[in-house]
Amino acid sequence: MDIDSAVDITRGAVIITLMVGTPVMGVAMAIGLCISLFQALTQLQDQTLSFVPKILAMVGTLLLLMPWIFGQIVEYTIELWRAIPDTL
C-alpha cells in the first residue's frame, strides 16, 4: 500500500464520519439553541433542562436515521474490501 492509497482511505473514512454525524449534531445544536433561548427568556437555569431534551432528540434522530447510517457504513466497507486487490 502506498501513501496515496492510505490518504484516500483516510479521506473516505473522515467524509463518511462527517456525513453520518452531522445530522445528529445538527439536531443537538438546534435543540440546544432553542432551550438556551427558552432559558434566557424565562431565566430558568437548571442544567437538566438543557441536557435531557438534547439527549432524547439525539437518540430519536439516531433511531430514525439508523438504516441510512448503516447503509452508508456498509457501502463504504464494501468499497474498501473491493479495493484490497488494487492496493496490494
N, C-alpha and C positions, 0 to 999 in steps of 0.2 A: 504494500500500500504506500503510495507516495503522499506527499504533503497536500497536494491539490484534492485528492480523494478525502483525506481527513478533514480538510476545511469544508468541503461540500457536505459531508455527513454532519459535521457540527452545525453548519449554517441551517441545514434542513431541520435538525433537532430543535434549534432555537426558534425557528419560524413556527414549527408545529406547537411548541410550548406556548408561544405568544398567542397563536390562534385559539388554542384550547383555553388558555387562562384569561384572555381579555374579556369575554362576556361575563364571567363570574366576578372579576374585579370591577368591571363597569357597573354591575348591579350593586355591588357593595359600596362603590363610591357614590352612586346616585342615592341609595338609601341613607348613607351616612350624611350626605348633604341635606337631604330632607329632614332628617332627625335633628341635625345641628341647627337648621333654621327653626324648627319647632321648639328646640330647647332655648334658643335665643329669644324667641318671641314670648315664651311662657316663663322663662327664667327657671326652668327645672333643670338641675344639673346632676341628675342621677346617672351613674355610669352604666347601669344595666339597661337604661332606656335606649342607649345607643348600641349596646353590644348584642342584645338578644334579637331585635328585629333584623340586624345585619346578618347574623348567623343563620336565622331562619330563611331570609331571602337568598343567601348564598347556597344553602342546602337545596332549596326549591329550584334554583337555577341549575344546579348540578344534576338534580334528578330529571329535570326537563331536557337538558342537553346531553345526558349520558349516552344515548345512542349515537349522536353525532360525534361526540368526543371519542368514543371507542372506534367509530368508523375511521376517523382521521388517524388515530394511532395505529390501527391495524393496517391501513393503507400505506402509511409510512414504513411500517415494519416489513411489509411485503416488498416494497421498493428496495429496502436495504438487503433483504435476502436475495432478491433477484440481481442485485449489483455485486454480490460476492464474487462470482466468476470473473467479472471485469476488473476487479481491484487486486486480484491475486497475481 
